[in-house]
């Protein structure tokens, strides 16, 4: 059965050339998937894929259109938080029957959707990963998930506990806002990219204390990559930081997670991995 996937850009823009590469990959490997890049993906205004009103309208249009089975965020960057609060009340009953896929800044919308109980939020590679060396494998992982495969799941899932996955900075910015979902009894996975080690430590301090107040089941740390070189070494690695702040906040440290801003980024459905996807 053919599944139709809408692709929009809640944050930053894409290029038609890269969209063509993603479409060609889908046509060659997953002929039962039809990808539809919204024209808004290619809009540009300053940092963003068009002004807030355009990005909001495109996301709501894709979510509410009964012709689509899923909405895939084309890339991250920054901008989803500027439209998320206004988007949620505009979603129709049709939006509840979809999967929503992305990561990085897209986690803002995933968190808001999960809080609202709308559709199935899924941390997953995005079309922009086609730009990475070997990025076909990451894009294919999400396409495979959309086609029904489950071999791309993060390997620590299936332990009977609900899970979520976020970029660490994105989750820190969600804490204390009306977009933050209820993560009680959840395993929370975090990853980070392009932040100094001292900034990662600061983010972990903030996030763990907020998560402790929510009563989460525990924390897993994905990859912390592309760390800039500071003028002096920080003195401990990200795992040591995570262990320290988990202990300080009274959160269970659960070990590593196979997620990150790279081609090996695994899929994490929000909630229980065994939960059925919307039809």
N, C-alpha and C positions, 0 to 999 in steps of 0.2 A: 504494500500500500504506500502510495506517495505521501510524504510529509512535507509541508511547506514551512520554510523558516524565514521569518522577517528579521532583517538586520538593520539596526539603527545606531546612532552615535550620541549617547547622552552626555558625552564629555568632549572629546577632541576628534578632529576629522581624519578621514581615510583618503586613499587615492583610488581612482578608477582602475589604474593599472594593477594595484594589489588586489582589488576586488575581483578583477578578471582572473588572477592567479588562483584565488580561493575558489571561485566558481568552477574553473577548469578542474581543480583537484576533486571537488565534490562530484562533478559529472563523470569523472573517470573512475572514482572509487566507490561512490555512493549514489548510484543512479536513481534511487528511490527518494532522494532528498532534492527538493527544489529551493534554492537560495534566492531571496529577493532583497537586494540592497536598496534601502530607501534612499532617494536622492539627497536627503538631508545628511547622509554619511559624508558627502563630498562638499558640504557647505563650509565656509570659514569666516569667522569674525573674531579677530584678535586671537586669543588662545583657543577659542571654542569652535565646535562644529556648528556654527551659526549661533544667533542670539538665543537667550534662554527660552523665549516663546517658541522658537522654531524647534529646538531640541525637545521641549515639553510636548509640543503637538505631534511630533514624529513618534515619540515613544508611546503616547496614548493611542495614536492611530494604529500602530502595530499591535499593541496589547489588546485593543478592543475589536480588531478585525477578525471575524470568525473564520476567515479563509486560512489563517495561520495557526500552526500547532505550537510554535515556539518563537521567542524573541531572543536574538543573540546580539549582545553589545559588541560593536565592532572593535573598540579599543578603550583603554582607560585614559589616564592623564589627570584631568581635573575638570569638574563641572557638574557631575551627577547630583551633588548635594543641592545645587541651585534650583533643581527642578523636582526633586523627589517628593517633598512634602505636598506640593501642589498636584503632582501626578496621581497619587494614591486615591484621593476621593473622586477623580475623574474616570476611574477604571470601571468598566461595565461587567456584568456577569460573565461575558465571554472571556475576560482576562483571567478568570479563575481557572480556566481549563488549559493553561499554557505552562510551558517551562520557560524560565528566564535564565540566561547563561552569560557568564562573564567573570571577571575578577578585577583586582586592583581597584581603581576608582569606581568601577561598576559594582563593587561590594556595597556601596551606599544604597543603591536601588535594591540590590538583593536583600539587604537587611531590612529596608522599609517594606518590601513585599512580604518578607517572612513575618515581620511584625503584624502586618495586616491580614495574614493568612490567605494571600492571593497567589494562586499558582504554585509552582515548584521552583524555588530558587536553587541555582546550581553554580558552584564555583567551578569554572572550566576555562580552558584556553580559548582565546578569541581570534578572529580573523587577522588581527595585527601581528600575531605570532608567526605568520607566514614570512615576515621580514627577518626573522632570526635564522642563523645558520642551522640547517636541519629542521626548520620550523614547520615543514610539511607534517612531521610526525605529531606535533602538538595540535595543529588544526585538525588532522585526521582523528585524533583522540576524541575531540568534541563531536565531530561528524559521526564517528562510530557510536558514541553515546546516543546521539539523536536518532540513529538508525536502529538502536536497540541493543548494542553491545555493552557489556558491563566490565570488560577487562581493563578499562582505563581508570577504575576507581582507586582512590587512595587506599593503600593496603591495610591500614589500621581500622578501617570501618568494619561493620558487621559484628561489633561486640555488644550489640543490644542497646547502645546509648545513642541518642541523637547527637549530631555533629554539625558544626558550621566551619567555614574557612574564610579568613579575611586577610587582606594586607594590613599590617600592623598600624601604619599611619591612618588608614581609612577607619579602622575600628576605633582608634583613639579619638578621632574626630566625631564618631557616632556616639560615643559614651556621653550620657547626660543630655542627649537631644531627643526630640519626639520621634526620631527615626530608629532609635535603638530597639532591637527586638528583645524579647524575654528569653534569656539563654540559661535559665535555671536547669540544672542537671544535664547540660550539654557539654560535650567535648569541644573545646574551642581551639582551632588551628590558626596560627598566624605565620606570616612571612613578610620579608621586607627587601627593598632594593634601593641602592644609591643613597643610603643614609650613613653618616659617620657612626662609629661604634658608640660614642657617647650619646648620640641621638636615639639609637636603638635602646640603650639602657634607660634613657628618660621615658621613652614610649612604653617600655615594659613596666616601669614603675607606675605609670598612669593607668595603663590598661589592666594590670593584675589587680590593683586595688578596686577598680570599678567592677571587674568581673567577680571578685570575691563577694562584693555586696549583693550580686545577683544569684550567688549560690551555684556556680558552674561545677561540672563534674571534674574538670581538670583542663590543663593546657598542653598543647603540643606545638613545637616550634618547627616551621619549615625552613627553607633556605634563606639566609641573609646574604645577598649577593651584591656585587659591584660596589663594595664599600670604599668610599673615598679615603685617601691617605691623609691622616691628620698630622699636625706638627709634632705629635708625640704619641706613642702607643697607649691604648686605653688600659691594657693590663689584663683583660679577660675576654674570652670569646663569647659569642651570642648565647650558646647553650649555658655557659656559666652564669651569664646575666639572667636568663630565664629561670634557671634553678634558684638563684638568689631571690628574685622578686616573687616567685611562687611561694617560697618558704616564708618570706616576709608577710605576704598577704594571706597565707593559710590556704593556698590552692594546691591541689595535687599536680605534681609534674609528671607528665605521661610519656615524655620522650619525643623523638623526632616525628615530623610529618613530611610526606613526599609532595610538597607544594612549593611553588616559588615562581619568580619572574624568569622562566626559562622553558626550554622545550620539553622538560621532564615533568612539568606541572601536571598533577593528577586531578581527577574529578572528585568533588565533594558535594553531593546533594545535601541541601540544608534539611535537617531533621534526620530521620532514619534512612539509611541507605537502601533498606528493603522496602521502603514505602513505594507504592505504585506511582508511576508518572501519570500526570493528567492525560486523558485520551484526547 
